[in-house]
Amino acid sequence: MTDLRKVRPREERAVSASGEDPTELVVAFLTELIGLQQTEGFVGRDIRAWTVGDPPTAILASVSGEPLDPDRHTFRTEVKAVTLHGLVYDPAHGRARVIVDI
């Protein structure tokens, strides 16, 4: 949504999410990140995350970033939502493919 090179990790926010299965967890977590930007105006740069459960059904994360500064953070495309449509999650290889609504 913006150039991460211009986002400074000045503050941290705690983010958590849960889902009935790992795929729903991916959607729930990304939705929380979008909400952080949309409701608090917080732009994340770095994320440290820990999953809970095997298979994971919850995630705890620390997001480093800063409040949105329109003079430095040029918005490209706003992400409005994350969908389950076409989502592929491969935790064994640490990969996911996510389609977002813009």
ZIKA-V867632 format. One record per residue. N is the residue number from 1. RES is the residue in three letters. PSI is psi in radians with two decimals (* if undefined). Layout:
((N:RES:PSI) (N:RES:PSI))
This chain:
((1:MET:-0.45) (2:THR:2.96) (3:ASP:1.91) (4:LEU:-0.39) (5:ARG:-0.36) (6:LYS:-0.02) (7:VAL:2.21) (8:ARG:2.44) (9:PRO:1.16) (10:ARG:-0.47) (11:GLU:2.83) (12:GLU:2.56) (13:ARG:2.45) (14:ALA:2.35) (15:VAL:2.39) (16:SER:2.70) (17:ALA:2.78) (18:SER:2.75) (19:GLY:2.77) (20:GLU:-0.41) (21:ASP:2.97) (22:PRO:-0.61) (23:THR:-0.80) (24:GLU:-0.56) (25:LEU:-0.72) (26:VAL:-0.84) (27:VAL:-0.78) (28:ALA:-0.73) (29:PHE:-0.82) (30:LEU:-0.60) (31:THR:-0.68) (32:GLU:-0.71) (33:LEU:-0.72) (34:ILE:-0.75) (35:GLY:-0.63) (36:LEU:-0.72) (37:GLN:-0.75) (38:GLN:-0.63) (39:THR:-0.61) (40:GLU:-0.16) (41:GLY:0.49) (42:PHE:2.23) (43:VAL:2.05) (44:GLY:2.61) (45:ARG:-0.87) (46:ASP:2.51) (47:ILE:2.25) (48:ARG:2.13) (49:ALA:2.60) (50:TRP:2.26) (51:THR:2.71) (52:VAL:2.24) (53:GLY:2.83) (54:ASP:1.74) (55:PRO:2.74) (56:PRO:2.33) (57:THR:0.04) (58:ALA:2.74) (59:ILE:2.44) (60:LEU:2.37) (61:ALA:2.70) (62:SER:2.14) (63:VAL:2.12) (64:SER:2.43) (65:GLY:-2.56) (66:GLU:2.86) (67:PRO:2.57) (68:LEU:2.26) (69:ASP:1.79) (70:PRO:-0.39) (71:ASP:-0.44) (72:ARG:-0.49) (73:HIS:1.66) (74:THR:2.16) (75:PHE:2.40) (76:ARG:-1.40) (77:THR:2.29) (78:GLU:2.26) (79:VAL:2.16) (80:LYS:-0.57) (81:ALA:2.82) (82:VAL:2.43) (83:THR:2.76) (84:LEU:-0.32) (85:HIS:2.12) (86:GLY:0.12) (87:LEU:2.28) (88:VAL:2.19) (89:TYR:2.14) (90:ASP:1.44) (91:PRO:-0.49) (92:ALA:-0.55) (93:HIS:0.07) (94:GLY:0.65) (95:ARG:2.65) (96:ALA:2.63) (97:ARG:2.15) (98:VAL:2.35) (99:ILE:2.28) (100:VAL:2.68) (101:ASP:2.27) (102:ILE:*))
